[in-house]
Amino acid sequence: MKLIKIAFFVVLSMMYSCNSKTSEAPLVIFHAGSLSQPLQKLAAAYQEINPTQQFRMEPAGSLNTIRKVTDLKREADLIASADFRLIDEMLIPDYTTINIAFASNSMVLAYNESSKKSNEISTDNWIDILSDETIRIGASDPNSDPCGYRTRLSLQLAGKMNGIKQLDEQLLRGSRYHERPKETDLIALLETHTIDYFFIYESVAKQHGLSYLSFPDSINLSNVDLNDWYKNASIRVRGASPGESIQINGEAIIYGLTVLQNSSNTAAAWDFVAFILDPALGGEILMQSGQKPIYPAKINTQQAVPEAIRNKTILLN
């Protein structure tokens, strides 16, 4: 069965390569840190079909990723954000008109065997354990990274469910709390025993072989059917430019992808997007990376996009 699957992938790849529109210039992709491993694998697989295509990727927290364009005026071909709403809020209409919701995720609490009380922690006692002042906690910066504000949103929801006011502020403070610009920066703190636990996406925990505690859907921001409940949590973060701010309401975790209007490699950029959205090509790689692809991907408009993209997407409600 495995050989049949590989052969099927190869045939699809050969068919796909016949229609590819690659460029010798590198595709410049600014992307969420949590997409680092999946995008590296996606680029490598794409290059097997299109060996002349080069990539230049820059990971950062998604807010900082977008500010490279809006604030620093840097040029890129693609933006891949861990929160598709940020594309609506910060890039449309000045930098792009298109937003593709292509993957989902879930919030978890990561740790390793050296973490204090790791042999005790469970879905019943994790709040009590994290409330212990000897436990060191990590999270990413909510003003730089969606994982940072989603950590706080999840904690707010957990507090509401357990009758604890401002649980996020109670846990994420003081010298035992460690903050970094993006969620993947916290992995090194866990490995060096600087922290005991940190909040992260399930896909990243899987990619790095971390132990983790799964939360119920009412807390983990994974279920779009619970968006009305998730909206009970909110936070304000810095906006696209200095002095601006935007309010983030709780919502299921959805990743977004867009090709920028000033892309110098538009045809190649859309070709790579089509590869990502193909269930048998990019979709397989996303799933292998612990990411949950959305089939079909959802797009805000099908105007001014290639037919290959229209065929792999449906309009957002």
C-alpha positions in Angstrom: 0.0 0.0 0.0 2.9 2.4 0.9 4.5 1.8 -2.5 1.2 2.4 -4.3 0.8 5.7 -2.4 4.4 6.8 -3.3 3.8 5.9 -7.0 0.6 7.9 -7.0 2.4 10.9 -5.5 5.1 10.6 -8.2 2.5 10.4 -11.0 0.6 13.4 -9.7 3.9 15.3 -9.3 4.8 14.6 -13.0 1.4 15.8 -14.1 1.7 18.9 -11.9 5.1 19.7 -13.3 3.8 20.0 -16.8 1.8 23.1 -15.8 4.3 24.6 -13.4 5.3 28.3 -13.8 8.5 28.5 -11.9 11.0 31.3 -11.9 14.8 31.4 -11.5 14.4 34.2 -9.0 13.8 33.0 -5.4 10.3 33.0 -4.0 10.4 35.2 -0.9 8.1 34.0 1.8 7.5 35.7 5.2 5.8 33.2 7.4 4.7 32.2 10.9 7.3 30.4 13.0 5.0 27.5 13.4 5.1 26.9 9.7 8.9 26.7 9.5 9.2 22.9 9.3 6.1 22.4 7.0 7.2 25.1 4.6 10.8 23.7 4.4 9.3 20.3 3.5 6.9 21.8 1.0 9.6 23.8 -0.7 11.9 20.7 -0.9 9.1 18.6 -2.4 8.2 21.4 -4.9 11.9 21.6 -5.9 11.9 17.9 -6.8 9.3 18.8 -9.4 10.8 22.2 -10.3 14.5 22.0 -9.5 15.3 25.6 -10.7 12.9 27.2 -8.2 14.7 28.7 -5.2 13.2 29.9 -2.0 14.0 32.5 0.6 12.0 32.1 3.8 11.9 34.3 6.9 10.1 33.0 10.0 8.7 35.3 12.7 5.6 35.8 14.8 2.8 36.5 12.4 2.2 40.0 13.6 5.9 40.8 13.1 5.9 38.9 9.8 3.1 41.2 8.4 4.8 44.4 9.8 7.8 43.6 7.7 5.6 44.6 4.8 3.3 47.2 6.3 5.8 49.0 8.6 9.3 48.2 7.2 8.0 48.3 3.6 10.0 45.1 2.7 9.1 43.2 -0.4 7.9 39.6 -0.5 6.0 37.2 -2.7 4.0 35.3 -0.1 2.7 35.8 3.4 1.8 32.8 5.5 0.1 33.8 8.7 -0.9 31.6 11.7 -4.0 33.8 12.0 -5.8 34.4 8.7 -7.7 37.3 10.2 -4.5 39.3 10.4 -4.4 39.3 6.6 -7.8 40.9 6.6 -6.9 43.4 9.3 -3.5 44.4 8.2 -2.9 43.6 4.5 -6.2 44.0 2.7 -6.7 46.2 0.7 -3.4 48.0 0.5 -1.1 45.1 0.0 -3.3 42.3 -1.3 -7.0 41.5 -1.9 -6.8 37.8 -1.4 -6.9 35.7 1.8 -6.8 31.9 1.7 -7.7 29.9 4.9 -5.7 26.7 4.4 -5.0 25.0 7.7 -6.0 24.7 11.3 -4.3 23.8 14.6 -4.9 23.4 18.4 -3.4 24.9 21.5 -1.6 22.5 23.9 0.7 22.7 27.0 4.2 21.3 26.1 6.7 19.9 28.6 9.4 17.2 28.9 10.5 14.6 31.3 12.6 17.1 33.3 9.6 19.5 33.9 8.5 19.7 37.5 5.5 17.6 38.2 5.4 16.3 34.7 4.4 12.9 36.1 1.4 14.4 37.8 -0.1 16.9 35.4 -3.5 16.1 33.8 -6.5 17.8 32.4 -7.9 17.9 36.0 -5.0 19.6 37.8 -3.0 21.6 35.2 -4.2 25.0 36.6 -3.2 24.0 40.1 0.2 22.9 38.9 0.8 26.0 36.8 -0.3 28.1 39.8 2.6 26.7 41.8 5.1 29.6 42.1 8.1 27.2 41.6 6.8 26.2 38.2 8.4 28.2 35.3 6.1 29.0 32.4 6.8 30.2 28.9 4.6 31.8 26.2 5.3 34.0 23.1 4.7 37.7 22.9 1.1 38.5 22.1 2.1 41.7 20.3 4.4 39.7 18.0 2.8 36.3 17.6 -0.7 34.8 17.4 0.4 31.9 19.6 1.0 34.5 22.3 -2.4 36.1 22.2 -4.1 32.7 21.7 -2.3 31.5 24.9 -4.0 34.3 26.8 -7.4 33.7 25.1 -7.2 30.0 26.0 -6.4 30.9 29.6 -9.2 33.4 29.8 -11.6 30.7 28.6 -10.2 28.2 31.1 -10.7 30.8 33.8 -14.3 31.4 32.9 -15.0 27.7 33.0 -13.4 27.3 36.4 -14.6 30.6 38.0 -11.1 32.1 38.1 -10.8 35.7 37.1 -7.9 36.9 35.0 -6.2 33.5 34.9 -4.0 34.6 32.1 -2.6 37.5 34.2 -2.2 35.3 37.3 -0.1 32.7 35.5 1.9 34.8 32.9 3.7 37.2 35.2 6.7 37.6 37.5 10.2 36.2 37.3 9.0 32.6 36.6 7.3 33.7 33.4 9.5 33.7 30.3 8.4 35.4 27.0 9.9 35.2 23.5 8.9 36.8 20.2 7.6 33.6 18.6 6.5 30.2 19.9 9.3 28.2 18.5 11.9 30.3 20.4 10.5 28.7 23.6 11.7 25.2 22.6 15.3 26.0 23.5 14.2 27.3 26.9 12.5 23.9 27.6 15.6 22.0 26.5 17.9 24.0 28.7 15.5 23.6 31.7 14.8 27.4 31.9 11.1 26.6 31.8 9.0 23.7 32.8 5.9 24.2 30.6 5.0 26.4 27.6 1.9 27.0 25.5 2.3 26.0 21.9 0.5 24.7 18.8 -0.1 20.9 18.7 1.7 20.7 15.3 4.9 22.2 16.7 4.9 19.9 19.7 4.5 16.9 17.4 7.2 18.2 15.0 9.8 18.5 17.8 8.8 15.3 19.7 7.6 17.1 22.8 5.3 15.7 25.4 2.1 17.8 25.7 -1.2 18.0 27.5 -4.2 18.3 25.2 -7.0 20.7 26.3 -10.7 20.2 25.6 -12.2 21.9 22.5 -13.7 24.5 24.8 -10.2 25.8 25.6 -7.9 24.7 22.7 -9.4 27.0 20.0 -9.6 24.1 17.5 -13.4 23.9 16.8 -15.0 26.4 14.5 -18.4 25.4 15.8 -17.4 26.9 19.2 -16.6 30.3 17.8 -19.5 31.9 19.7 -18.0 30.6 23.0 -14.4 31.5 22.0 -15.6 35.2 21.5 -16.0 35.4 25.3 -12.2 36.0 25.4 -10.4 39.0 23.8 -7.2 40.9 23.9 -5.8 44.1 22.3 -2.4 43.9 20.5 -0.2 46.3 18.5 -1.5 46.9 14.9 0.2 47.3 11.6 2.0 50.6 12.4 3.4 52.2 15.6 0.6 53.6 17.7 -2.1 51.5 16.2 -3.9 48.6 18.0 -6.4 45.9 17.0 -8.7 43.9 19.1 -8.4 40.1 18.8 -11.5 38.1 19.8 -11.4 34.4 20.5 -11.8 32.3 17.4 -10.8 28.9 16.1 -7.2 28.7 14.9 -7.1 29.2 11.1 -3.9 29.8 9.1 -4.0 32.2 6.1 -2.0 32.5 2.9 -1.8 35.3 0.4 0.2 36.5 -2.6 1.2 40.1 -2.3 0.2 42.6 -5.0 3.8 43.8 -5.5 5.1 40.2 -5.9 7.9 40.1 -8.5 7.2 36.4 -9.1 3.5 36.2 -9.2 3.1 33.2 -11.5 5.6 31.1 -9.5 4.0 32.3 -6.3 0.6 31.1 -7.3 2.0 27.9 -8.6 3.5 27.1 -5.2 0.2 28.0 -3.5 -1.6 25.6 -5.8 0.9 22.9 -4.8 0.3 23.7 -1.1 -3.5 23.4 -1.6 -3.4 20.1 -3.5 -4.6 17.4 -1.1 -2.4 14.8 -2.6 0.7 17.0 -2.7 1.0 19.8 -0.2 -1.9 18.5 1.9 0.0 15.2 2.5 3.1 17.1 3.7 1.0 19.4 6.0 -0.6 16.4 7.6 2.8 14.6 8.0 4.0 17.8 9.8 1.1 17.7 12.3 -0.8 20.5 10.5 -4.4 20.1 9.7 -5.2 21.2 6.1 -8.6 22.6 5.3 -10.2 20.8 2.3 -11.2 22.6 0.2 -9.3 25.7 1.3 -11.5 28.8 1.8 -10.9 32.0 -0.1 -12.4 35.5 0.4 -12.6 36.1 -3.4 -12.1 34.1 -6.5 -11.6 37.1 -8.7 -8.1 37.7 -10.1 -6.8 34.3 -9.0 -5.6 31.6 -11.3 -8.0 28.8 -12.3 -5.8 26.3 -10.4 -6.6 28.2 -7.2 -10.3 28.6 -8.0 -10.5 24.8 -8.5 -9.0 24.1 -5.0 -11.0 26.7 -3.0 -14.5 27.6 -2.0 -15.7 31.1 -1.0 -15.6 32.0 2.7 -19.0 32.5 4.2 
